[in-house]
Amino acid sequence: MKRIAVVIMILALTFIFGCTGMSPKQQSSLSGAAIGAVAGGVLNKQVGKSPVTGAVVGAGVGGAAGYLLGK
């Protein structure tokens, strides 16, 4: 569990400093993909399926949603 927290903190810092030169639409797409990947992986793990597949599908859906809803 401690390892997961460290990975999440590193990813959060990467997004904070890596998104400074992006447009709002690009930031929304990237944020949506990241949130979708985490949610898809966790949900698939909970139902007993492959978390990797859930993360890939979640990233695609989240990225598309972020792009469409981006300002």
Helices and strands as residue ranges (DSSP letters): H 2-18, H 24-46, H 51-69
